[in-house]
Each structure stands twice: as C-alpha cells, then as structure tokens.
Amino acid sequence: MTRADGAGAWIAMHIFYAADARPVLTECLRPLVRDLRERGLLDRFFFINYWLEGQHVRFRVKPRSPELEQEVRERMESAVSAYLKRRPALYDYDSEFLLSMYEDMFRLEYSEQERIERYGQDGPMPLRENNTFAFLPYEPEYAKYGGPKGIELAEWHFERSSDLVLDLLNRTNTHLRTALLGLCSQLMMVMGTTFLPDRKDLGAFLSNYHEYWQHAFQIAGLATVEKYEENFAQMSERLSQRFHDIEAGVHGTDGSNLSSFVRDWAEHCAELRDRVVDLSAKGDLLFPSWDPERMRLSGKVGEFRPVTDPDAALKVLLSPYMHMTNNRLGATIVDEAYLAYLLARVTGGRPARPTEPAS
C-alpha cells in the first residue's frame, strides 16, 4: 500500500554484536547510508543502540518509494552480512550476567503484560546469536514522542542526530571516555539551552534528569554523588565557561566560540524547537499523563490527550530527545547521570545530596 508521503514502509534491521558498536556504525552503516542516498533509494534513516535480547544496533531505513523496498532490503542484508564476516565480534555474551541485568531493565521499561505477550508467563528472555541480524517490526513509540505527528517529527530529528553522530564517531576519539563525555555534554548544553532558555528551568530539568538515571537503574552500580562533586570542583571553571559560550551562541549574543558541529547542532535544535511548538499549538502532540518529577509517562495505555502548552511539550520531549542522542554516541546510563549532575550544578540546579535520597 502506498503511504501518504509516497515513501515506502520503514525497514528495521537489528544487528546483534557483542562488542563496541562504533565499527559497525562507521565501517558498515555509514557507507551503506551514503550509498543508498547516492543511488536515490533513501527517504530517511536512523539508528539506536539497544539491549533487548542481546546487545545490538537497531538500524531503521525508509525507502524513497514502495517499489524500492526490496532493493533497499537486499542492499542492507548484503552490506551487513559482509561486515559481520569481515569483522565479527570476537567475544560472546556473558549470558548469565546479561540475562539478570536485562530482566531488571525489562521490568523498568515494559509492563508485566508486555513481558507475557513476548515471552510467555514464565519464559526467560532469549539472547539472540552473536554476529547475526534480523529484520523485525518497527514499533514507533507513540506515547513517548507525541502520537503520529510527534513520531514523524521524531523520525526527522533522529535522522539529523544519526548523521551528526556518525560523523563525530568517524572523525573523533570517542573511544576515549573523556572525549565521549565532552561531546555528549556539549550536545546536551545546546539542546537544553535551546528548549529551556531560562537557566532556572534548565537547572530543574537537569536535576530531575540526573535523579532519574541515578536512581531508576540501581542495577548499574552508579558512582556516588560525592565523587561527582569532587570531579565538579576540579572542572567547574572550565565547564562553566563552556556552558557560557554555548549559551551565548544559542541565544544569538556571541557564537564566535562555537565549533562547527556545535553550531550545526544549535541550528537544528532551534528548528526542532520551532516544530515542537507549532505541533503543540495545533493540538497535534498527544501524550498520556506526564509525571515531571519522575520524568516518565503515566496513565493507562491508549489514554492520549493533546499537550497544547508549548513549554510543557518542550519539557516532555527534551528528555527522550537528549537521551537518544547520547545513546547513539555510546554514552551509558552511568555517563548520563554523571553529566546531568555536572550540568545541573553549572546551571544552578540542585541534585539531591547523598543525605537527601530521591523518593
């Protein structure tokens, strides 16, 4: 069936790879995307890193027309098969450890009913075979991104985020944690100051963002806030200056200290913000209830209501937008908790102290 926009249906490939995903992205998917574009086959694409049923990259591709779907699928299969043969992950999953961790993560992200539907009443989560791929259904997260119109906007944004990340992974030393965290922090600053230009609002958001990652995933063995504070004391001057430079660039007062990728990201985030505001004003962003303190959706599945307050819509979407760009770069939840703490301190937010555990 022909879609309203004339493009083909989304094709979702999951590439199971029990190793650092960066080579998969830079040596396989980046040239594949370039080839699909040059041949006029590609309407849109994006990728994320995920854990369900084993560490993998979810590569989503939307062909330019329905007639091109088979060719696109075949080119995807050929490129990924060749890569896995040439450079397989050399170590397999530690299945016992991973299954325990993934079971905890599943309970945090999915309902018990969803678990039963996937794996049966008592069935364990299976682990897919390493160095394999599978074409699986693409399941848009309508509740998280605002219904059908919100998903269309998210997919547009995800392509830009994916392109940016593929370029950064290809030309920077993101295998060094300091380099990775530096890139993530700058992209977080840009998006945060664009969506929430008031420092007080941004500080409150980042404090909540920190609390969510710090406490929702205790299984990750996160570092203590005392250690975060020690690190902040050592870098506060440099980090504050970088935040000031980015804030000035985003707000249009002085962009002279912005690097090219930060400037490009700022332009994209400004357009993204305008689109969020426009959809919200039209009543086209539909969400279940949103709990700003816990930074998660609540309410029953299917109970969607329009969020017509642009400020509320921006706060709802900032969290998943920010998280997914960090995810593409390869940042862990430990990294996100840490960076959110540092940036909250810079902006005047007050993350909970060790004697003030989040409820």
ZIDA-V670112 format. One record per backbone hydrogen bond with DSSP energy under -0.5 kcal/mol. NH is the residue of the N-H (numbers start at 1). CO is the residue of the C=O. E is the energy in kcal/mol with one decimal. If there is no record, write none. Layout:
<<NH:CO:E> <NH:CO:E>>
This chain:
<<3:7:-0.9> <6:3:-1.7> <8:63:-2.1> <11:61:-3.3> <13:11:-0.6> <13:59:-2.9> <14:134:-3.0> <15:13:-0.6> <15:57:-2.9> <16:14:-0.7> <16:132:-2.5> <17:15:-0.6> <17:55:-1.5> <19:17:-1.9> <25:21:-2.0> <26:22:-2.9> <27:23:-2.6> <28:23:-0.6> <28:24:-0.9> <29:24:-2.5> <30:25:-2.3> <32:28:-1.7> <33:29:-2.8> <34:30:-2.1> <35:31:-2.3> <36:32:-2.5> <37:33:-2.3> <38:34:-2.5> <39:35:-1.8> <40:37:-1.7> <41:36:-2.7> <42:36:-0.9> <43:62:-2.8> <44:62:-1.6> <46:60:-2.0> <48:58:-1.6> <50:56:-2.9> <54:51:-2.4> <56:50:-2.5> <57:15:-2.0> <58:48:-2.9> <59:13:-3.2> <59:57:-0.7> <60:46:-3.0> <60:58:-0.6> <61:11:-2.7> <62:44:-3.3> <63:9:-0.7> <63:61:-0.6> <64:41:-2.4> <68:65:-1.5> <69:66:-1.4> <72:68:-2.6> <73:69:-2.6> <74:70:-2.4> <75:71:-2.3> <76:72:-2.4> <77:73:-2.6> <78:74:-2.5> <79:75:-2.3> <80:76:-2.4> <81:77:-2.3> <82:78:-2.1> <83:79:-2.0> <84:80:-2.7> <85:81:-1.8> <86:82:-2.1> <87:83:-3.5> <95:93:-1.4> <98:94:-2.8> <99:95:-2.6> <100:96:-1.4> <101:97:-2.0> <102:98:-3.5> <103:99:-2.1> <104:100:-1.5> <105:101:-2.4> <106:102:-2.7> <107:103:-1.8> <108:104:-1.2> <109:105:-1.5> <110:106:-2.9> <115:111:-1.7> <116:112:-2.3> <117:113:-2.4> <118:114:-1.7> <119:115:-3.2> <120:116:-2.2> <128:53:-3.0> <128:126:-0.5> <131:16:-1.4> <132:16:-1.1> <132:129:-0.5> <134:14:-1.8> <136:12:-1.9> <136:134:-0.7> <139:137:-0.6> <140:138:-0.6> <142:140:-1.5> <145:141:-1.9> <146:142:-1.4> <147:142:-2.7> <150:146:-1.0> <151:147:-2.5> <152:148:-2.0> <153:149:-2.0> <154:150:-2.6> <155:151:-2.8> <156:152:-1.8> <157:153:-2.5> <158:154:-3.4> <159:155:-1.7> <160:156:-1.4> <161:157:-2.7> <162:158:-2.8> <163:159:-2.7> <164:160:-2.3> <165:161:-2.6> <166:162:-2.7> <167:163:-2.0> <168:164:-2.5> <169:165:-3.2> <170:166:-1.4> <171:167:-1.4> <172:168:-1.6> <174:172:-1.3> <176:173:-2.0> <177:175:-0.5> <180:176:-2.4> <181:177:-2.9> <182:178:-1.9> <183:179:-2.2> <184:180:-2.6> <185:181:-2.6> <186:182:-1.7> <187:183:-2.3> <188:184:-2.5> <189:185:-2.4> <190:186:-2.3> <191:187:-2.3> <192:188:-2.7> <193:189:-2.7> <194:190:-1.7> <195:191:-2.6> <196:192:-2.8> <199:197:-0.5> <202:198:-2.5> <203:199:-3.0> <204:200:-2.1> <205:201:-2.3> <206:202:-2.8> <207:203:-2.1> <208:204:-2.1> <209:205:-2.6> <210:206:-2.7> <211:207:-2.3> <212:208:-2.4> <213:209:-2.0> <214:210:-2.8> <215:211:-2.1> <216:212:-2.4> <217:213:-0.7> <218:215:-0.6> <220:217:-2.2> <221:218:-1.6> <228:224:-1.6> <229:225:-2.5> <230:226:-1.9> <231:227:-2.2> <232:228:-2.5> <233:229:-2.1> <234:230:-1.1> <235:231:-1.3> <236:232:-1.8> <239:235:-2.9> <240:236:-2.5> <241:237:-2.0> <242:238:-2.3> <243:239:-2.4> <244:240:-2.4> <245:241:-2.4> <246:242:-2.4> <247:243:-3.0> <248:244:-2.4> <249:245:-2.0> <250:246:-3.0> <251:247:-2.3> <252:249:-0.8> <253:248:-1.9> <254:248:-1.5> <258:255:-1.5> <263:259:-2.5> <264:260:-2.5> <265:261:-2.2> <266:262:-2.4> <267:263:-2.1> <268:264:-2.2> <269:265:-2.9> <270:266:-2.1> <271:267:-1.8> <272:268:-2.8> <273:269:-2.7> <274:270:-2.1> <275:271:-2.1> <276:272:-2.3> <277:273:-2.6> <278:274:-2.3> <279:275:-2.5> <280:276:-2.5> <281:277:-2.5> <282:278:-1.5> <283:280:-1.5> <284:279:-2.7> <285:279:-0.5> <286:146:-1.7> <286:284:-0.7> <287:305:-2.7> <289:298:-0.6> <291:296:-2.5> <292:290:-0.8> <295:291:-1.3> <296:291:-1.4> <298:289:-3.5> <303:300:-2.0> <304:302:-1.5> <305:287:-2.7> <307:285:-2.5> <308:306:-0.8> <310:308:-0.8> <313:309:-2.4> <314:310:-2.5> <315:311:-1.8> <316:312:-2.4> <317:313:-2.2> <318:314:-1.9> <319:315:-0.9> <320:316:-0.6> <321:317:-2.2> <322:318:-2.7> <323:319:-2.5> <324:320:-2.3> <325:321:-1.5> <326:322:-1.9> <327:323:-2.6> <328:324:-2.1> <329:325:-1.7> <330:326:-0.9> <330:327:-0.9> <331:326:-2.4> <336:332:-2.2> <337:333:-2.3> <338:334:-2.1> <339:335:-2.9> <340:336:-2.5> <341:337:-1.8> <342:338:-2.2> <343:339:-2.8> <344:340:-2.2> <345:341:-2.1> <346:342:-1.9> <347:343:-2.1> <348:344:-0.6> <348:345:-0.7> <349:344:-3.0> <356:353:-2.3>>
